[in-house]
Amino acid sequence: MKDRAKIGREWLDQVKEKCPEVKFLSHYALLGNFDFIDIYEAPNEETAAKVSMISLANGAFHAESLTAIPYKRFLELTEEI
């Protein structure tokens, strides 16, 4: 835990270098099933997968990418059904 800040910076530097199109919105440390959650926008699923792979390559035991739809767009989609 003493190196957590350094590890986090190194991870973020790698993501910014390898996925410069990713726009980070929020970073959280969590109490519960996950240690950290990073909320970001990626242009496609492959870029999001790369972010997860960078986490795994840096020692994460579990990483996953979830697709999100802006709520306004979600409501528009409900009108199409």
Residue pairs with C-beta under 8 A, 6 or more apart in sequence:
7 58
8 27
10 58
11 54
11 55
11 58
12 24
14 54
14 58
15 22
15 51
15 54
16 22
18 50
18 54
19 42
19 47
19 50
19 51
19 54
21 42
21 43
21 47
22 40
22 41
22 42
22 47
22 51
23 40
23 41
24 38
24 39
24 40
25 39
25 40
25 41
26 37
26 38
26 39
27 36
27 37
27 38
27 39
28 36
28 37
28 38
28 39
29 35
29 36
30 36
30 37
34 62
38 51
40 51
42 48
42 51
42 65
45 65
45 67
48 65
48 67
49 65
51 65
52 63
52 64
52 65
53 63
55 63
56 63
69 77
